[in-house]
Amino acid sequence: MLSSITGNSAVGKAGVIIGAMLAAIFAPIAGLLATCFAATILDMFYGIKVARKRKQKITSDKNWHGTLIKLLDEFTIISLARLIEMTVLGSSGVFVLTGGATIIISLTELWSIIENLNTLNPDGPWRVLGAFLKKKGEEYTGIELNFGENGNIDDVKVVKESL
């Protein structure tokens, strides 16, 4: 059957086999990848809105370049977690590492989206959610955070670190 699909071409057979192997590895985590990619695209969208509000110059090359690098980094982290699960842990149905990586990446993007929303409308309901995430982040990491004048994560300084 493989020969009939590929026209008895060795390159075609190799392509089908490699494609099937990649699909077996990445199909189970397609939803996790889509979640991270959607959060990154939303963050880019709100980042553009904030830049327009601040009257900052937006170049499509810089914007897409940064977003594509972020997406590539997310794909790499989740893929490596998946490969570790499959090879070292030997489990193909349990997504502990890939799920954990997805949660961390998505929460980071969510925090950035909340900051952008707070910049666009400081009196919005996300102010409470941002304070909650900051409090929980401090509890889980053991690091007390002190945000800068404009409340952005870019201005965060570690005030106290407890071990």
Z-matrix of the N, CA and C atoms (Angstrom, degrees):
N
C 1 1.440
C 2 1.531 1 110.77
N 3 1.330 2 117.04 1 -41.00
C 4 1.462 3 120.59 2 178.72
C 5 1.515 4 110.73 3 -60.36
N 6 1.332 5 116.28 4 -38.15
C 7 1.468 6 120.13 5 178.99
C 8 1.521 7 111.16 6 -65.29
N 9 1.318 8 117.59 7 -38.55
C 10 1.461 9 119.65 8 -179.94
C 11 1.529 10 111.29 9 -70.34
N 12 1.322 11 117.16 10 -32.39
C 13 1.464 12 120.51 11 178.89
C 14 1.524 13 110.41 12 -70.66
N 15 1.319 14 117.38 13 -41.38
C 16 1.460 15 121.57 14 -174.42
C 17 1.514 16 113.65 15 -95.45
N 18 1.313 17 118.05 16 -0.65
C 19 1.464 18 120.12 17 -177.94
C 20 1.511 19 111.26 18 69.20
N 21 1.326 20 116.57 19 31.09
C 22 1.468 21 124.64 20 179.15
C 23 1.530 22 112.11 21 59.94
N 24 1.323 23 117.21 22 29.58
C 25 1.457 24 122.58 23 178.57
C 26 1.526 25 109.24 24 -94.09
N 27 1.317 26 115.97 25 132.25
C 28 1.464 27 120.61 26 179.65
C 29 1.534 28 110.33 27 -66.65
N 30 1.304 29 117.04 28 -38.62
C 31 1.467 30 120.73 29 178.91
C 32 1.529 31 109.72 30 -65.64
N 33 1.325 32 116.37 31 -41.30
C 34 1.457 33 120.69 32 178.17
C 35 1.516 34 111.89 33 -63.36
N 36 1.326 35 116.66 34 -42.01
C 37 1.472 36 120.70 35 178.30
C 38 1.523 37 110.65 36 -62.96
N 39 1.344 38 115.95 37 -44.19
C 40 1.464 39 120.21 38 179.55
C 41 1.535 40 109.70 39 -62.70
N 42 1.323 41 117.18 40 -40.54
C 43 1.458 42 120.83 41 179.06
C 44 1.515 43 112.73 42 -63.58
N 45 1.332 44 116.70 43 -42.16
C 46 1.463 45 120.45 44 178.94
C 47 1.526 46 110.37 45 -66.41
N 48 1.309 47 117.38 46 -41.60
C 49 1.467 48 121.08 47 -179.24
C 50 1.523 49 110.59 48 -66.48
N 51 1.316 50 117.26 49 -45.07
C 52 1.473 51 120.65 50 178.59
C 53 1.523 52 110.40 51 -64.11
N 54 1.320 53 116.88 52 -41.59
C 55 1.461 54 120.65 53 177.44
C 56 1.513 55 112.50 54 -61.67
N 57 1.334 56 116.74 55 -40.18
C 58 1.463 57 120.75 56 178.36
C 59 1.524 58 111.27 57 -66.60
N 60 1.327 59 116.21 58 -38.33
C 61 1.469 60 119.41 59 178.96
C 62 1.534 61 110.49 60 -67.09
N 63 1.316 62 116.86 61 -43.20
C 64 1.471 63 119.75 62 178.20
C 65 1.517 64 111.63 63 -64.47
N 66 1.328 65 116.35 64 -38.73
C 67 1.468 66 119.75 65 177.94
C 68 1.521 67 110.60 66 -64.63
N 69 1.325 68 117.45 67 -38.18
C 70 1.463 69 120.54 68 178.78
C 71 1.524 70 111.61 69 -65.81
N 72 1.308 71 116.53 70 -32.92
C 73 1.465 72 120.10 71 -179.79
C 74 1.531 73 111.11 72 -78.22
N 75 1.344 74 117.12 73 -46.46
C 76 1.455 75 120.80 74 -169.71
C 77 1.521 76 115.64 75 -97.20
N 78 1.309 77 119.44 76 -17.87
C 79 1.474 78 120.47 77 -179.62
C 80 1.534 79 112.06 78 -61.27
N 81 1.332 80 119.29 79 -41.14
C 82 1.467 81 118.16 80 179.53
C 83 1.529 82 114.28 81 -65.48
N 84 1.316 83 117.48 82 -23.43
C 85 1.467 84 119.23 83 -178.83
C 86 1.520 85 112.25 84 -106.14
N 87 1.315 86 117.35 85 15.09
C 88 1.466 87 120.68 86 -179.20
C 89 1.526 88 111.23 87 -60.26
N 90 1.324 89 117.58 88 -38.93
C 91 1.462 90 120.77 89 178.69
C 92 1.517 91 112.07 90 -66.03
N 93 1.326 92 116.47 91 -38.23
C 94 1.465 93 120.13 92 178.10
C 95 1.531 94 110.62 93 -65.52
N 96 1.334 95 115.63 94 -43.70
C 97 1.462 96 119.51 95 177.97
C 98 1.526 97 111.03 96 -63.29
N 99 1.327 98 116.38 97 -42.96
C 100 1.471 99 120.47 98 179.86
C 101 1.525 100 111.19 99 -62.20
N 102 1.336 101 117.13 100 -37.74
C 103 1.468 102 120.78 101 178.49
C 104 1.524 103 110.95 102 -62.11
N 105 1.321 104 116.39 103 -48.15
C 106 1.469 105 120.30 104 179.93
C 107 1.523 106 111.08 105 -65.01
N 108 1.322 107 116.98 106 -42.91
C 109 1.455 108 120.11 107 -178.14
C 110 1.524 109 110.79 108 -65.98
N 111 1.333 110 117.67 109 -39.23
C 112 1.468 111 121.07 110 178.72
C 113 1.524 112 110.37 111 -64.71
N 114 1.328 113 117.20 112 -41.82
C 115 1.469 114 120.41 113 178.94
C 116 1.527 115 110.32 114 -63.78
N 117 1.320 116 117.73 115 -38.78
C 118 1.460 117 121.33 116 179.95
C 119 1.526 118 110.95 117 -67.24
N 120 1.328 119 117.24 118 -41.81
C 121 1.461 120 121.08 119 179.27
C 122 1.535 121 110.00 120 -65.61
N 123 1.349 122 117.13 121 -40.80
C 124 1.469 123 119.98 122 176.52
C 125 1.530 124 111.12 123 -62.68
N 126 1.321 125 116.35 124 -40.88
C 127 1.458 126 120.40 125 178.13
C 128 1.525 127 110.32 126 -62.01
N 129 1.326 128 116.89 127 -41.25
C 130 1.462 129 120.63 128 177.76
C 131 1.534 130 110.24 129 -62.40
N 132 1.327 131 116.53 130 -43.99
C 133 1.463 132 121.69 131 -179.54
C 134 1.528 133 110.83 132 -58.64
N 135 1.342 134 116.52 133 -49.49
C 136 1.464 135 119.32 134 -179.58
C 137 1.523 136 111.67 135 -71.31
N 138 1.319 137 117.63 136 -29.84
C 139 1.458 138 120.46 137 174.75
C 140 1.519 139 111.61 138 -63.20
N 141 1.331 140 116.50 139 -38.48
C 142 1.463 141 120.82 140 176.77
C 143 1.526 142 110.35 141 -64.82
N 144 1.339 143 116.24 142 -41.83
C 145 1.466 144 119.50 143 178.94
C 146 1.525 145 111.14 144 -62.15
N 147 1.333 146 117.15 145 -40.78
C 148 1.465 147 120.93 146 178.60
C 149 1.528 148 110.18 147 -65.51
N 150 1.319 149 116.76 148 -42.31
C 151 1.465 150 120.05 149 179.44
C 152 1.525 151 110.52 150 -62.52
N 153 1.325 152 117.23 151 -39.29
C 154 1.469 153 120.17 152 177.44
C 155 1.523 154 111.03 153 -65.57
N 156 1.339 155 116.10 154 -39.93
C 157 1.465 156 119.48 155 179.55
C 158 1.520 157 110.64 156 -63.84
N 159 1.327 158 116.39 157 -39.04
C 160 1.466 159 121.06 158 179.77
C 161 1.525 160 112.54 159 -82.99
N 162 1.333 161 115.90 160 0.44
C 163 1.465 162 123.06 161 179.71
C 164 1.525 163 111.79 162 59.92
N 165 1.337 164 115.94 163 38.12
C 166 1.454 165 121.56 164 176.39
C 167 1.527 166 108.91 165 -90.09
N 168 1.304 167 115.62 166 148.78
C 169 1.457 168 120.53 167 -179.03
C 170 1.534 169 109.05 168 -72.54
N 171 1.325 170 114.75 169 130.16
C 172 1.466 171 120.68 170 179.48
C 173 1.516 172 107.67 171 -112.92
N 174 1.318 173 116.27 172 121.14
C 175 1.455 174 120.07 173 175.26
C 176 1.521 175 108.17 174 -110.41
N 177 1.319 176 115.68 175 133.46
C 178 1.462 177 119.15 176 -176.93
C 179 1.517 178 110.96 177 -64.52
N 180 1.334 179 117.33 178 -34.02
C 181 1.458 180 119.69 179 -179.74
C 182 1.521 181 111.08 180 -63.48
N 183 1.320 182 116.93 181 -47.87
C 184 1.472 183 121.27 182 -179.88
C 185 1.532 184 110.72 183 -65.80
N 186 1.324 185 116.22 184 -42.39
C 187 1.457 186 121.18 185 -178.34
C 188 1.524 187 111.08 186 -63.62
N 189 1.319 188 117.20 187 -51.65
C 190 1.464 189 120.28 188 -178.89
C 191 1.516 190 111.42 189 -68.94
N 192 1.325 191 116.82 190 -36.46
C 193 1.467 192 119.52 191 179.99
C 194 1.531 193 110.44 192 -60.92
N 195 1.324 194 116.14 193 -47.16
C 196 1.465 195 119.96 194 179.10
C 197 1.517 196 112.07 195 -64.62
N 198 1.328 197 117.15 196 -40.94
C 199 1.466 198 120.69 197 -179.54
C 200 1.518 199 110.87 198 -68.08
N 201 1.327 200 117.47 199 -41.33
C 202 1.465 201 119.90 200 179.83
C 203 1.525 202 111.26 201 -65.79
N 204 1.323 203 116.70 202 -36.97
C 205 1.471 204 119.41 203 176.70
C 206 1.528 205 109.91 204 -64.65
N 207 1.333 206 116.18 205 -41.75
C 208 1.465 207 120.65 206 177.30
C 209 1.534 208 111.14 207 -60.85
N 210 1.325 209 116.63 208 -45.52
C 211 1.465 210 120.82 209 179.02
C 212 1.523 211 111.12 210 -62.75
N 213 1.327 212 117.13 211 -40.81
C 214 1.465 213 121.02 212 178.25
C 215 1.524 214 110.74 213 -64.40
N 216 1.327 215 116.46 214 -41.45
C 217 1.467 216 120.05 215 178.06
C 218 1.526 217 111.29 216 -63.93
N 219 1.335 218 116.95 217 -42.35
C 220 1.469 219 120.68 218 177.87
C 221 1.526 220 110.82 219 -62.63
N 222 1.321 221 116.34 220 -44.04
C 223 1.461 222 120.71 221 178.93
C 224 1.520 223 110.38 222 -61.12
N 225 1.330 224 116.60 223 -42.12
C 226 1.461 225 120.81 224 -179.57
C 227 1.527 226 111.12 225 -63.81
N 228 1.327 227 117.37 226 -45.89
C 229 1.469 228 120.72 227 -178.90
C 230 1.523 229 111.12 228 -63.01
N 231 1.325 230 116.68 229 -47.49
C 232 1.469 231 119.74 230 -178.67
C 233 1.521 232 110.81 231 -67.96
N 234 1.321 233 117.73 232 -37.70
C 235 1.470 234 120.77 233 178.79
C 236 1.518 235 111.26 234 -65.85
N 237 1.315 236 116.80 235 -42.39
C 238 1.472 237 119.20 236 177.97
C 239 1.527 238 110.94 237 -65.06
N 240 1.316 239 116.98 238 -39.17
C 241 1.468 240 119.75 239 176.48
C 242 1.521 241 110.01 240 -62.24
N 243 1.319 242 117.35 241 -40.29
C 244 1.468 243 121.75 242 179.08
C 245 1.524 244 110.86 243 -65.21
N 246 1.325 245 116.70 244 -43.44
C 247 1.462 246 119.84 245 179.22
C 248 1.531 247 111.52 246 -64.87
N 249 1.332 248 116.82 247 -37.26
C 250 1.469 249 119.75 248 176.41
C 251 1.517 250 109.87 249 -64.15
N 252 1.330 251 116.51 250 -42.67
C 253 1.468 252 119.55 251 177.73
C 254 1.517 253 111.55 252 -59.87
N 255 1.306 254 116.29 253 -41.49
C 256 1.464 255 119.66 254 -176.11
C 257 1.526 256 112.52 255 -75.67
N 258 1.319 257 117.69 256 -39.22
C 259 1.457 258 119.86 257 -173.96
C 260 1.526 259 113.49 258 -92.13
N 261 1.307 260 116.73 259 -50.93
C 262 1.468 261 119.74 260 -175.29
C 263 1.523 262 111.40 261 -80.31
N 264 1.319 263 116.36 262 -49.75
C 265 1.462 264 120.04 263 -177.95
C 266 1.525 265 112.32 264 -79.91
N 267 1.324 266 116.01 265 -23.94
C 268 1.459 267 120.15 266 178.00
C 269 1.519 268 114.16 267 73.25
N 270 1.294 269 118.05 268 16.01
C 271 1.462 270 119.97 269 179.81
C 272 1.519 271 108.80 270 -112.61
N 273 1.315 272 115.65 271 128.55
C 274 1.456 273 118.40 272 179.59
C 275 1.520 274 111.42 273 -103.37
N 276 1.333 275 117.47 274 -13.66
C 277 1.458 276 119.82 275 -177.17
C 278 1.514 277 114.30 276 -104.66
N 279 1.323 278 117.60 277 -7.32
C 280 1.459 279 121.37 278 -179.35
C 281 1.525 280 107.69 279 -104.30
N 282 1.327 281 115.85 280 128.04
C 283 1.456 282 120.52 281 -175.35
C 284 1.521 283 110.96 282 -113.28
N 285 1.314 284 116.82 283 55.19
C 286 1.456 285 120.49 284 -178.57
C 287 1.530 286 110.73 285 -70.46
N 288 1.316 287 116.85 286 -52.17
C 289 1.465 288 119.81 287 -178.51
C 290 1.521 289 112.14 288 -71.32
N 291 1.326 290 117.45 289 -44.88
C 292 1.463 291 119.83 290 -179.62
C 293 1.522 292 110.90 291 -67.14
N 294 1.316 293 116.90 292 -39.04
C 295 1.465 294 120.53 293 176.93
C 296 1.511 295 111.52 294 -65.25
N 297 1.324 296 116.54 295 -42.21
C 298 1.465 297 120.60 296 178.20
C 299 1.519 298 111.81 297 -63.99
N 300 1.332 299 116.59 298 -43.55
C 301 1.463 300 120.04 299 177.99
C 302 1.527 301 110.60 300 -62.87
N 303 1.334 302 116.64 301 -40.29
C 304 1.467 303 120.83 302 178.86
C 305 1.518 304 110.92 303 -63.48
N 306 1.319 305 116.89 304 -42.34
C 307 1.466 306 120.55 305 179.35
C 308 1.524 307 110.88 306 -62.63
N 309 1.320 308 117.11 307 -45.57
C 310 1.465 309 120.63 308 -179.22
C 311 1.530 310 110.84 309 -63.44
N 312 1.331 311 116.72 310 -45.68
C 313 1.466 312 120.39 311 -179.62
C 314 1.523 313 110.29 312 -64.38
N 315 1.330 314 116.53 313 -45.51
C 316 1.473 315 120.39 314 -177.57
C 317 1.529 316 111.54 315 -66.00
N 318 1.339 317 117.46 316 -39.32
C 319 1.469 318 119.52 317 177.53
C 320 1.522 319 111.71 318 -66.16
N 321 1.320 320 116.61 319 -36.71
C 322 1.463 321 119.76 320 176.69
C 323 1.526 322 110.46 321 -63.41
N 324 1.315 323 116.21 322 -43.87
C 325 1.470 324 120.11 323 177.87
C 326 1.528 325 110.77 324 -65.83
N 327 1.338 326 116.47 325 -39.52
C 328 1.462 327 120.47 326 178.36
C 329 1.522 328 110.48 327 -61.40
N 330 1.315 329 116.98 328 -42.18
C 331 1.465 330 121.27 329 178.44
C 332 1.531 331 109.70 330 -60.55
N 333 1.326 332 116.67 331 -42.86
C 334 1.452 333 120.62 332 179.24
C 335 1.530 334 110.92 333 -65.50
N 336 1.328 335 117.31 334 -39.61
C 337 1.469 336 120.99 335 177.65
C 338 1.527 337 110.01 336 -63.76
N 339 1.326 338 116.92 337 -42.30
C 340 1.472 339 120.62 338 178.72
C 341 1.531 340 110.47 339 -62.66
N 342 1.329 341 117.36 340 -40.67
C 343 1.468 342 120.32 341 176.78
C 344 1.522 343 110.75 342 -61.27
N 345 1.338 344 115.91 343 -42.67
C 346 1.462 345 119.47 344 179.10
C 347 1.524 346 110.98 345 -64.52
N 348 1.335 347 116.89 346 -42.18
C 349 1.460 348 120.38 347 177.92
C 350 1.527 349 110.62 348 -63.81
N 351 1.318 350 116.41 349 -38.74
C 352 1.461 351 120.79 350 178.55
C 353 1.528 352 111.04 351 -65.17
N 354 1.319 353 116.59 352 -35.01
C 355 1.457 354 120.18 353 176.73
C 356 1.526 355 110.52 354 -69.18
N 357 1.332 356 116.32 355 -40.15
C 358 1.464 357 120.13 356 -179.57
C 359 1.526 358 112.03 357 -69.71
N 360 1.341 359 116.47 358 -39.92
C 361 1.465 360 120.92 359 -179.13
C 362 1.527 361 108.46 360 -144.64
N 363 1.326 362 118.22 361 90.98
C 364 1.466 363 121.56 362 -175.45
C 365 1.526 364 114.57 363 -62.32
N 366 1.331 365 118.03 364 -18.96
C 367 1.461 366 120.58 365 -178.57
C 368 1.527 367 112.27 366 -96.63
N 369 1.319 368 117.83 367 11.13
C 370 1.459 369 121.31 368 -176.85
C 371 1.519 370 113.08 369 -74.42
N 372 1.332 371 116.59 370 168.26
C 373 1.468 372 120.87 371 -177.77
C 374 1.526 373 113.91 372 -68.98
N 375 1.327 374 118.19 373 -15.65
C 376 1.462 375 120.87 374 -179.27
C 377 1.510 376 112.42 375 -72.64
N 378 1.335 377 117.42 376 -11.28
C 379 1.468 378 120.95 377 176.73
C 380 1.527 379 110.45 378 -58.54
N 381 1.339 380 115.58 379 -42.26
C 382 1.464 381 120.78 380 -179.95
C 383 1.528 382 110.13 381 -67.01
N 384 1.332 383 116.86 382 -41.53
C 385 1.460 384 121.05 383 179.63
C 386 1.523 385 110.64 384 -64.56
N 387 1.326 386 116.94 385 -39.71
C 388 1.465 387 120.69 386 177.58
C 389 1.513 388 111.84 387 -62.84
N 390 1.324 389 117.40 388 -41.48
C 391 1.469 390 121.22 389 178.24
C 392 1.525 391 110.42 390 -65.39
N 393 1.332 392 116.29 391 -39.48
C 394 1.467 393 120.76 392 178.85
C 395 1.528 394 110.62 393 -63.76
N 396 1.348 395 116.72 394 -46.23
C 397 1.468 396 119.95 395 179.89
C 398 1.520 397 111.36 396 -63.48
N 399 1.353 398 117.07 397 -37.72
C 400 1.466 399 120.32 398 177.92
C 401 1.523 400 110.11 399 -63.12
N 402 1.332 401 116.67 400 -44.74
C 403 1.465 402 121.34 401 -179.18
C 404 1.524 403 110.47 402 -62.87
N 405 1.340 404 116.96 403 -46.51
C 406 1.468 405 120.35 404 -179.69
C 407 1.520 406 111.13 405 -66.36
N 408 1.322 407 116.49 406 -37.39
C 409 1.463 408 120.12 407 177.75
C 410 1.516 409 111.73 408 -62.74
N 411 1.326 410 116.23 409 -39.97
C 412 1.465 411 120.52 410 177.37
C 413 1.524 412 110.75 411 -65.31
N 414 1.346 413 116.72 412 -40.05
C 415 1.460 414 120.57 413 -179.41
C 416 1.529 415 111.43 414 -65.60
N 417 1.322 416 116.86 415 -44.55
C 418 1.463 417 120.15 416 -176.63
C 419 1.512 418 113.17 417 -73.24
N 420 1.336 419 117.28 418 -35.46
C 421 1.466 420 119.51 419 -177.22
C 422 1.516 421 112.95 420 -90.91
N 423 1.332 422 117.54 421 -20.57
C 424 1.460 423 120.13 422 -176.73
C 425 1.518 424 112.30 423 76.67
N 426 1.332 425 117.23 424 15.91
C 427 1.454 426 122.17 425 -179.34
C 428 1.520 427 108.73 426 -115.62
N 429 1.339 428 115.53 427 126.66
C 430 1.459 429 119.69 428 176.42
C 431 1.520 430 108.07 429 -84.40
N 432 1.327 431 115.92 430 127.65
C 433 1.456 432 120.85 431 -176.42
C 434 1.519 433 110.68 432 -103.23
N 435 1.332 434 115.16 433 139.48
C 436 1.454 435 121.59 434 175.20
C 437 1.514 436 106.92 435 -123.39
N 438 1.332 437 117.02 436 109.68
C 439 1.447 438 121.22 437 -177.23
C 440 1.511 439 110.61 438 -79.09
N 441 1.337 440 115.51 439 152.55
C 442 1.454 441 122.28 440 -179.20
C 443 1.519 442 112.47 441 -70.59
N 444 1.326 443 114.76 442 -172.70
C 445 1.459 444 120.80 443 -175.54
C 446 1.518 445 112.57 444 -59.35
N 447 1.339 446 117.23 445 -40.58
C 448 1.459 447 118.95 446 -176.26
C 449 1.524 448 112.48 447 -93.08
N 450 1.327 449 118.95 448 5.62
C 451 1.454 450 122.35 449 174.01
C 452 1.506 451 115.32 450 77.46
N 453 1.320 452 118.22 451 9.45
C 454 1.456 453 120.42 452 -178.19
C 455 1.512 454 111.82 453 -85.55
N 456 1.319 455 115.18 454 152.28
C 457 1.462 456 121.09 455 178.94
C 458 1.524 457 110.63 456 -66.74
N 459 1.346 458 117.53 457 -22.53
C 460 1.452 459 120.37 458 179.37
C 461 1.532 460 111.43 459 -63.76
N 462 1.321 461 116.46 460 -22.68
C 463 1.464 462 121.34 461 -177.26
C 464 1.528 463 112.53 462 -100.75
N 465 1.332 464 118.16 463 13.73
C 466 1.463 465 121.39 464 -175.93
C 467 1.520 466 110.52 465 -69.13
N 468 1.321 467 114.71 466 135.09
C 469 1.449 468 121.06 467 173.98
C 470 1.529 469 107.43 468 -124.62
N 471 1.304 470 117.08 469 135.95
C 472 1.451 471 119.98 470 178.18
C 473 1.525 472 108.28 471 -75.68
N 474 1.324 473 115.17 472 121.61
C 475 1.451 474 120.45 473 -178.28
C 476 1.531 475 109.94 474 -90.88
N 477 1.327 476 116.42 475 -48.93
C 478 1.444 477 119.85 476 -176.79
C 479 1.520 478 108.58 477 -143.62
N 480 1.301 479 115.76 478 132.66
C 481 1.454 480 119.60 479 178.07
C 482 1.530 481 107.20 480 -120.01
N 483 1.338 482 115.07 481 124.38
C 484 1.464 483 118.66 482 178.42
C 485 1.511 484 109.20 483 -114.50
N 486 1.302 485 116.07 484 141.35
C 487 1.464 486 120.52 485 -179.17
C 488 1.472 487 111.62 486 -99.38
